[in-house]
Structure formats: C-alpha cells, structure tokens
Amino acid sequence: MAENNEVRTLSERKEQLEAKREVIRDKAQEKRKEIVKEISERELNDQQKVRRQKMEALREQGIDPYGSGYERTHRSGDLRALYGGKSAEELDAINAEVSIAGRIMSKRRMGKLGFMHILDRDGRIQVVVNKRIVGDDVYEIFKASDLGDIIGIKGKVIKTQTGELSVEAHEYTHLAKALRPLPEKFHGLTDKEERYRRRYLDLIMNDRSREIAILRPRIIRAIQKYMDDHGYIEVETPVLQPILGGAAARPFVTHHNSLDRDFYLRIATELPLKRLIVGGLEGVYEIGRIFRNEGMDLKHNPEFTTMEAYCAYSDLEGMMELTEGLYEYVAMEVFGRTEFEFMGHTVNLKAPYKRWDMVDAVKEVTGVDFRQPMSVEDALKLAAEHNVEVAPHQQTVGNIISLFFDQFCEEKIIDPTFVTGHPIEISPLAKKNSADPRFTERFETLICGVEFNNAFSELNDPIDQKERFEKQLEAKKLGDDEASEMDNDYVEALEYGMPPTGGIGFGIDRLVMLLCGVDSIRDVLLFPTMKQRGE
C-alpha cells in the first residue's frame, strides 16, 4: 500500500512539473510574440500602420478584410467591347446591369461623388460612387479605401459628362485589403531588377508587362494549332535524363534518392522524341522546359522553353518549309501582320527566307575560303591571323569554321536567314552532306544575329551515330563540358531502323521576344532566374 502511495506521489509530482513547464513555455511563447510584434511595428512605415488600422476598422464593422468569392459578370475588356461605342443616351436606354471586380488604381472625390479606376486582367475601368445611391455607410467605406485594395462593384454602365465609359456603383463590396502601398506611378518600380524579382508588382503597374504575359500563351496556342493541323502529335518526355545528350550544353545535375543515382535536368528533348519516330508515331512535337547550367544575358536564361518537332520521311527542306509556314501563321493568327520591330530593326516573317551557307558567308565577309581542303594546322594559322580564339577542344577545321562565322558573320544577319552547311564536328546528330561529308544537312534560322531554331536531316545510321558519340567523348576528355555522352540505348533504337527524318528545335522565348518587340528574354519570362539582391 505504501508503495502505491509512493508511486502516486511521484506521478503527481511529474504532472505538476510538466504543468509548470507548460506555463513557462506559454509565457515564453507570448513573450516572443510580443517581441516579434514590437519589431514588426518598428519596421512598418506610417502608411503601413494606417492600413493595418483600417483593416481592424473593417473587422469592427463586421466586414472581413479578406472576403469570400465574388460573382462578376464582365471584365473591363468586355464592357469596352460591348458598350464602348454607345452614347450616354443609348446606354441609359439599355440600362445594362453588370458586376465587375478589380484593384483600386486611382481615386478622387468631389463632395458626395467619388471616382476611381479599378484594374482587372483586361485593363482599367472607371467606377462612379454616388453617396446618394450607395448610402452613407458604403460611402464611408469607399472613402476609407486605399489604392491597391480589391473590390467588387455591381451597377449600371454609363458614360460620364467627359465621355468616359464607367460603371455607376449600386453595390460596393470590399474583397481584399492591401497592407502595402503600390509603387508611385511615375517614380516607383523603375528598377528593372526589382521588376523581374517582384513580377506581381510589375504586372499591376505595367500594362505592357501584363499584355506580354497574356500574349505568350496565345502564341503558344497558335503554335500548337499549326502543328496539330499539319499532322504532328503532341507528346511529353521525361525532364530527368540518365544520359547527357541532344545538344551541346552544360547540365544541371540532381540525385534520385530511391535509385541512388544522379540524373540530369534535360538539355534537350531530341533523343526521346526520335525514339518515338523509331516507334512509328511518324510526326511528333513537344513544347517544354529545358535546363542549361550556363550564363545569363539578354538572350539566355538557365531554364527556357523550346518546341522540338520530328517528321518521318522529311528532311532539311521540309524543316525549312515548316519554319516559314509556322512563323508566318503565328504572326498572322495572333497579330494580323508579319512585320515586327526587333532589336532596332524592322523584320518581316513572310516567306521565303534567305539561305546563306556558313563557308560561303565566311568567305564573303573575311575572304577566307574554308571550302578548300586544309589541315588543322592551316586552320589554326588562319585563326591566329584573324584573332579568332580557339580552345583545346575546338582544334578541328570544323570548329574553327564555326568560330569564324560566329565572330564575323552572325551580327550581319537582320532578315530571317537559314544558315546552312554546318561542319560535322559541331553537328553530332545531323546527317552528313552526301556531296561533301565534311559538312552536314543542318540549318539554323537567324534573325538580327539571334538564333531562333536549329534543324537537321536527322542522322539515322546507327554506326555513324556511335562514331559521333565516341568523338564527343574524346572532346569531353579535352575539356568540352558541353559534349554529349554515349547513349547506347539510342544507338540500339536506331539499329531497329529509323526512317529518313527531319527534325527541328524552336526557341519559344525568342519568338515571343520578336513578336512582342522586346530585346530581353526576362521580359517574356514571368519568373526569370535572378541574382540575389546585393550580388
């Protein structure tokens, strides 16, 4: 019995100690909350403090500062399309009742009459708030609102005395409180780096950014429609790849824990798509994200979007026709024109496009004729004479031709141009030119010196393909971080027979840049990769 009492006493003591610890923990937690709140309040500016007070005032009135869903009938674009051409008298006769919602972007009052512009996806529309119509209580809520608040308005479509299409508010619904002020209209979010980091603010303040964001998916839909209408099947292939291949690029490497092996984030979709051609799908395309562990500039982002397409029984000529047809179709479908301003030039996407052989271009610009047979030593001597730098892994005639073209010819191209005649050393997946096996059946489309796509008559000879992979391995040993690896499974697939095939890879981001008339890839990516602040 004594033992039971002793056990009970120990148990009670433990419970008491635990209860005391709980009280201490609660007090510590409350103290931390007070400290955090105090620090937070110190960090708030006067505007932010006032907005928080207004938030609490809404709660005291029984209004949720972050309310429920709101049923709207129209966007601002709908109102402009339906009623923009009507007179005030016609609108009064129509008596159209609408519900709209958006963010308050401007606000002014004239006694018992208030005006504001609210922003939705399509743009801005004016709202007229008449105290006589909405009543004293609602008018006070309107008066207390801040720029950036999100509201819903139900009312009548009208035109003001100045002729501006507006909605006369009959019901005013607060939907979300903005606790931070928007950037000042003219001196606010002007830092490009901050625009890209805080894209949400850029979309609020910059109509052009919002327009590009909406145009991009329309461009992609037009591409899909063209490809679908021409008999291609849209497919998906893995982002995680066990073997590096399909392009010359440095990869991102990740680790699969369950398999305990490293994978690459894909640098291209080429090899999986060509396996599907072997499998008999005949015409396939994929629009997807690609990852390359390389530098960033106006034309490059570590992750970007491409479309690769492969067509059985086609070739280089077929890919040229596809390029001309696709570009012209997308331009007309989305914009209704083929002329665009890009990088300070007027560019016309209407076919046909110029063709410029790489060796002919180098000879035309520099006078050096690489068509003549020459040794690597001769090519290196020419490179030295023309101040062309050649890395150890680039010491082949083909690589030196490519370096000459990049340095002397690329920037001279303005109108859409098919650059052909790529050397075999820089084209491990392209078919040899039957007339001159030093070169391949490949082209790149350049506009204003920028590469927009890359196309081949695909190599379908498995023995030749294996030899090309082996040469890539040799280049990797010499320090070429972008060289491909041996893909034995792909070679095996070719051994089952791949029909003659045309293949092409399109840069989607660069096409959007051209069509939207912007010079930086960051302007067409909603979330470009950025350095940390201060770097």
Disulfide bonds with the S-S distance in Angstrom:
none
